Amino acid sequence: MKFSTVINIPKAPFELQPCEQMLFTGSCFAERIGTRFFEEKFRAMVNPFGVMYNPASVLHTVERVERPVDTLAMTLGTNRVYVEKSSGEIVDNCQKRPQSLFYERELSIDECVEFLSRAVEKALSRNANTKIIVTVSPIRYAKYGYHESQLQRPCYCWLPTG
């Protein structure tokens, strides 16, 4: 009797080397994986501006990191964002300001694609050979309930090639 599903995942067309500059950004999954790389002496920068869950905030992190990276690993957790009412800007962190200053909304698929495409373009503009890894956080988002978290529309993204 099998209690798990075995999935054969093909080997990536590249390997990660300890001497590479790596940026892990996104959810707490990126935090865990990136920290493991750092502990194993890889040159890993892990969520330098805090844990980010959505494509807009991941883009903001990539834009703010000034050094080029050989590998960019982005882990998405949700397509929900908080928008500052006074400016209309998506914020990465409410910085413990009152919730009444923000409203919450979902990013559309097109917006998710746009933000992630811009993050990839920014990374490639710094280093044309950047390896890009995009993952989806396996951790459920408790705020909306564990069941509802599994039912939310995922943020599917098709990134441009070439």
Secondary structure, 3 states (H helix, E strand, C coil): CCCCCCCCCCCCCCCCCCCCEEEEEECHHHHHHHHHHHHCCCEEEECCCCCCCCHHHHHHHHHHCCCCCCEEEEEECCCEEEEECCCCCEECCCCCCCHHHEEEEECCHHHHHHHHHHHHHHHHHHCCCCEEEEEECCCCCHHHCHHHHHHCCCCCCCCCCC
